[in-house]
Amino acid sequence: MNTVYVETSIVSYLRQRPSSQVVAAARQILTHQWWNQHRTSYELVASQYVIDEASAGDVLLAKERLESLDGIPLLPITPEVPQIAQRIMALGVLPPKAQVDALHISLAAHHRI
């Protein structure tokens, strides 16, 4: 069974109010379809980074995002993960504001997902 790293965007699209923006609305629809129809075909994993991001913002929506993550195992964050993220950022692969994204990428890469 293939593994999917459930990044914060997934639970955010699941729990956001319906968007009036065409692209965001399409992402919400596709995320709901995948979540409802296909997620059981994969081993889902997340991380403390996802929990931290999902906990932020509107209290009610944060609660719903966290409920979506219930039962999904968290990958361990080893000392190598932030080091890999620092290298990603140093290479300029991502914009400076994407440091948390670099952590998600490095965690998934470190665990070979």
C-alpha positions as CSV (number, residue, x, y, z in Angstrom):
1,M,0.0,0.0,0.0
2,N,1.4,3.4,-0.9
3,T,1.7,6.1,1.8
4,V,0.4,9.6,1.6
5,Y,1.7,12.4,3.7
6,V,-1.4,14.4,4.7
7,E,-0.1,18.0,4.7
8,T,-2.1,20.9,6.2
9,S,-3.6,21.9,2.8
10,I,-5.6,18.7,2.7
11,V,-7.4,19.2,6.0
12,S,-7.8,22.9,5.3
13,Y,-9.5,22.3,2.0
14,L,-11.7,19.7,3.7
15,R,-12.9,22.1,6.4
16,Q,-12.9,25.5,4.8
17,R,-16.1,27.3,4.0
18,P,-16.9,26.8,0.3
19,S,-14.8,29.3,-1.7
20,S,-16.2,31.6,-4.4
21,Q,-12.8,31.6,-6.1
22,V,-12.8,29.1,-9.0
23,V,-9.4,27.5,-8.4
24,A,-9.9,27.2,-4.6
25,A,-13.4,25.8,-5.1
26,A,-12.0,23.2,-7.5
27,R,-9.3,22.2,-5.0
28,Q,-11.9,21.9,-2.3
29,I,-14.1,19.6,-4.5
30,L,-11.1,17.5,-5.6
31,T,-9.9,17.2,-2.0
32,H,-13.3,16.1,-0.8
33,Q,-13.6,13.5,-3.6
34,W,-10.2,12.1,-2.9
35,W,-10.8,12.1,0.9
36,N,-14.2,10.4,0.6
37,Q,-13.5,7.9,-2.2
38,H,-9.7,7.1,-2.2
39,R,-8.0,7.8,1.1
40,T,-8.7,4.3,2.3
41,S,-6.5,3.0,-0.5
42,Y,-3.5,4.6,1.1
43,E,-1.6,4.5,4.4
44,L,-2.0,8.1,5.7
45,V,0.6,9.8,7.8
46,A,1.0,13.3,9.1
47,S,3.4,15.2,11.4
48,Q,3.5,17.5,14.4
49,Y,4.1,20.3,11.8
50,V,0.6,19.5,10.4
51,I,-0.9,19.4,13.8
52,D,0.6,22.8,14.7
53,E,-0.6,24.5,11.5
54,A,-4.0,22.9,11.7
55,S,-4.4,24.1,15.2
56,A,-4.0,27.8,14.2
57,G,-6.7,30.2,13.1
58,D,-10.5,30.1,13.7
59,V,-11.1,27.9,16.7
60,L,-14.1,26.0,15.2
61,L,-12.3,25.3,11.9
62,A,-9.1,24.3,13.8
63,K,-11.1,21.8,15.8
64,E,-12.6,20.4,12.6
65,R,-9.2,20.2,11.0
66,L,-7.8,18.3,14.0
67,E,-10.7,15.9,14.0
68,S,-9.9,15.1,10.3
69,L,-6.4,14.1,11.5
70,D,-7.7,11.8,14.3
71,G,-6.2,8.4,14.0
72,I,-3.5,9.4,11.4
73,P,-0.1,8.4,12.8
74,L,2.5,11.1,13.1
75,L,6.0,10.7,11.5
76,P,8.8,11.2,14.0
77,I,10.7,14.4,13.5
78,T,14.4,13.4,13.6
79,P,17.3,15.9,13.9
80,E,18.0,15.4,10.2
81,V,14.6,16.9,9.2
82,P,15.3,20.5,10.1
83,Q,18.8,20.1,8.6
84,I,17.4,19.0,5.3
85,A,14.9,21.9,5.4
86,Q,17.7,24.3,6.0
87,R,19.5,23.0,2.9
88,I,16.3,23.3,0.8
89,M,16.0,26.9,1.9
90,A,19.7,27.7,1.3
91,L,19.3,26.4,-2.3
92,G,16.5,28.9,-2.9
93,V,14.2,26.2,-4.1
94,L,11.4,27.7,-2.1
95,P,10.6,31.4,-1.3
96,P,11.8,32.6,2.2
97,K,8.2,32.5,3.5
98,A,7.9,28.8,2.8
99,Q,10.1,27.5,5.7
100,V,7.3,25.3,7.1
101,D,6.8,23.9,3.6
102,A,10.5,23.0,3.5
103,L,10.0,21.1,6.8
104,H,7.0,19.1,5.3
105,I,9.1,18.3,2.2
106,S,12.2,17.3,4.2
107,L,10.1,15.1,6.6
108,A,8.4,13.3,3.7
109,A,11.8,12.9,1.9
110,H,13.5,11.7,5.1
111,H,10.9,9.0,5.6
112,R,10.9,8.2,1.8
113,I,7.3,9.0,1.2
